[in-house]
Amino acid sequence: MAVDLLTRAAPMLRALTGRLVRLLLLLAAVATASFALMAHSPVDPVDAYVGGDIAAIGPEQRAQIAERWGLDDPPLERFGAWLGNLVQGDLGRSLTFNAPVTEVIGERFLTSLALMATAWVLSGLVGFGLGVLAGARQGRLTDRVVCWWAYTLASAPTFWVGLLLLYVFSVSLGWAPVCCAVPVGALAEDVTLLDRVQHLVLPALTLSIVGVAPVVLHTRHAVIHALAGDHVALARAQGESPTGVIVHRVLRHAAAPAVLLQFAALGELFGGSVLAEQVFSYPGLGAATTAAALGQDVPLLLGIALFTTVFVFVGNQVGDLVHARLDPRVVDDLVRARRGRWRRDPDPDVLPAVEPLPVVPEPEPAGRGAR
Amino acid sequence: MTAPLLEVRGLEVDFLQYERGLRRRAVPALTGMDLTARAGEVVALVGASGAGKSLLAHAVLGLLPPNAVERGTVAVDGEPLSPEQRRRLAGHGTTLLPQSASFLDPLSRIGRQVRRTARLAGHADPRRAAEQALAERGLGREVLRRYPHELSGGMARRVLVAMAVLTRPRLLLADEPTTGLPTDLVRTTLREFRVLADAGAAVVLVTHELRAALDVADRVVIVRDGRTVDVADPAGFTGDGAALAHPYTRALWQALPGNGFRVPEVR
């Protein structure tokens, strides 16, 4: 039993280690590249930190700040010091928020998470539904309207859609608040869940609208492709209704690309949140990124870059796993390690044939891939 | 005398294609197909590749793509039916036995698919009916949990046969069901058709394996370039084919290995 567990765990362990190594290499590359970019940026961190009070401090004070931050050290040394701290879990202190980077990211991410998760689920569900609808009614009016809508959205920039929604729903109709994640000036303990949801709706809608178009178009294509397949012809020949064909023979085919796309879009979702949060003054990670970039808050920016890398990487890996579960033909080392079922099994014991049709079993090819 | 179960008269099918811009071109695929199948008969539809045999089967089921244009009549039980009417009949009396494993849904387990077929055909206990139909063809329960790509070619064909029989067809259109199978499995499959026909169904067997088809067929319909050229009695296919009236039929017979392998120029 223990041995059996071990032999099953070994490939899983190998697959996990492989992924971890890939992630570490990716993180190293991202850290180096973003540090190099920051080091060569023209913005002076002291100026950015002091801001409007620049006239109030003399050159000695500037030098003091620079020395305290170690800005005069050679870049390589600063990078080395940062890496050393990073390994110990210390990402440094954010200059703009005057708090530890890990704390800022953790807090801001939680706020953003509600926004991004809502937008992500919304765009996935709406996109998939519309894609299936358009594909099933290819060439008809429904299809053309959905396609036209998707192309329009695909070419509309996030911030512009956000401004438009703000204008219509907040300014003209007054249905939604103009800014922020909670009512302005309200004490934290007075904020209700309804308040939060109300403040979330417009930014989430903006963010999801941007992610919807690719899902619609890819799902539509997958549905059309599946409908033209041989297996659909057979289902029809067996009396499957048009709805039955979609439900039983097409949905799963269309879901695989949609899922993969939706998980791969996590990076774009993050990029979109930077813009959407800016437009709606929503205090999430995206707004923090903008603030850090404008203030040349190197520790926070690097921290966010690394965090996003992990976030997107994990998202893509999960997408791979789900995709492999949806499509059994996809070979994924981790899924196969978990599945472990149909691995090179010998001939199935062929049952003796029942009257009146004697069946002679033909030799089965050994491979699992044989058709 | 009652009307034949299936009667195809002068069936023509064109495919519309757009070429360079909006110019439309009709590509003729079938140019005059005649076929009659009575209840209790196995009719073999024989011809070279590309002669339009499979297309005829799909046309009878109303499964042609939207760019196909049909002329001629297809009558079931003596009543001419439009493609839409035939499409509605598919699965309710008529069914298709397709030619390859690609007709199985690659993302669905075999058990699920066969159960679905049984449910559509109105079996009281789809699960039991499906398992039994598979078991009768030598496929055990372990096959139920497999995906199509995990089956060998022979197993997939047997699954397809099980599905076709589960739909309890009055008219079965078998589209090259034996191509590439070992001889013994070809014989088993063909015997299935004989059993179905003897139970009162009409079976149209599309094939290019003339010799194997002769064992079960009541009549042999020879097609060439989208057109029916001859309807022959299986008994005529002996010796050097002197009993065969039509020169193309005789040439087809004589071209077989073992019959001289002769490929004369027939015009």
Boltz contact constraints between the chains, C-beta under 6 A:
constraints:
  - contact:
      token1: [A, 230]
      token2: [B, 102]
      max_distance: 6.0
  - contact:
      token1: [A, 230]
      token2: [B, 103]
      max_distance: 6.0
  - contact:
      token1: [A, 231]
      token2: [B, 103]
      max_distance: 6.0
  - contact:
      token1: [A, 231]
      token2: [B, 105]
      max_distance: 6.0
  - contact:
      token1: [A, 233]
      token2: [B, 63]
      max_distance: 6.0
  - contact:
      token1: [A, 234]
      token2: [B, 98]
      max_distance: 6.0
  - contact:
      token1: [A, 234]
      token2: [B, 103]
      max_distance: 6.0
  - contact:
      token1: [A, 237]
      token2: [B, 61]
      max_distance: 6.0
  - contact:
      token1: [A, 237]
      token2: [B, 90]
      max_distance: 6.0
  - contact:
      token1: [A, 237]
      token2: [B, 95]
      max_distance: 6.0
  - contact:
      token1: [A, 237]
      token2: [B, 96]
      max_distance: 6.0
  - contact:
      token1: [A, 238]
      token2: [B, 91]
      max_distance: 6.0
  - contact:
      token1: [A, 238]
      token2: [B, 117]
      max_distance: 6.0
  - contact:
      token1: [A, 238]
      token2: [B, 120]
      max_distance: 6.0
  - contact:
      token1: [A, 238]
      token2: [B, 167]
      max_distance: 6.0
  - contact:
      token1: [A, 239]
      token2: [B, 91]
      max_distance: 6.0
  - contact:
      token1: [A, 239]
      token2: [B, 92]
      max_distance: 6.0
  - contact:
      token1: [A, 239]
      token2: [B, 120]
      max_distance: 6.0
  - contact:
      token1: [A, 249]
      token2: [B, 105]
      max_distance: 6.0
  - contact:
      token1: [A, 252]
      token2: [B, 107]
      max_distance: 6.0
  - contact:
      token1: [A, 327]
      token2: [B, 107]
      max_distance: 6.0
  - contact:
      token1: [A, 328]
      token2: [B, 147]
      max_distance: 6.0
  - contact:
      token1: [A, 329]
      token2: [B, 149]
      max_distance: 6.0
  - contact:
      token1: [A, 342]
      token2: [B, 150]
      max_distance: 6.0
  - contact:
      token1: [A, 348]
      token2: [B, 140]
      max_distance: 6.0
  - contact:
      token1: [A, 348]
      token2: [B, 142]
      max_distance: 6.0
  - contact:
      token1: [A, 350]
      token2: [B, 138]
      max_distance: 6.0
  - contact:
      token1: [A, 351]
      token2: [B, 135]
      max_distance: 6.0
  - contact:
      token1: [A, 351]
      token2: [B, 140]
      max_distance: 6.0
  - contact:
      token1: [A, 353]
      token2: [B, 138]
      max_distance: 6.0
  - contact:
      token1: [A, 354]
      token2: [B, 136]
      max_distance: 6.0
  - contact:
      token1: [A, 359]
      token2: [B, 137]
      max_distance: 6.0
  - contact:
      token1: [A, 359]
      token2: [B, 138]
      max_distance: 6.0
  - contact:
      token1: [A, 359]
      token2: [B, 188]
      max_distance: 6.0
  - contact:
      token1: [A, 360]
      token2: [B, 184]
      max_distance: 6.0
  - contact:
      token1: [A, 361]
      token2: [B, 138]
      max_distance: 6.0
  - contact:
      token1: [A, 362]
      token2: [B, 154]
      max_distance: 6.0
  - contact:
      token1: [A, 362]
      token2: [B, 182]
      max_distance: 6.0
  - contact:
      token1: [A, 362]
      token2: [B, 185]
      max_distance: 6.0
  - contact:
      token1: [A, 364]
      token2: [B, 152]
      max_distance: 6.0
  - contact:
      token1: [A, 365]
      token2: [B, 152]
      max_distance: 6.0
  - contact:
      token1: [A, 368]
      token2: [B, 150]
      max_distance: 6.0
  - contact:
      token1: [A, 370]
      token2: [B, 152]
      max_distance: 6.0
  - contact:
      token1: [A, 371]
      token2: [B, 101]
      max_distance: 6.0
  - contact:
      token1: [A, 371]
      token2: [B, 153]
      max_distance: 6.0
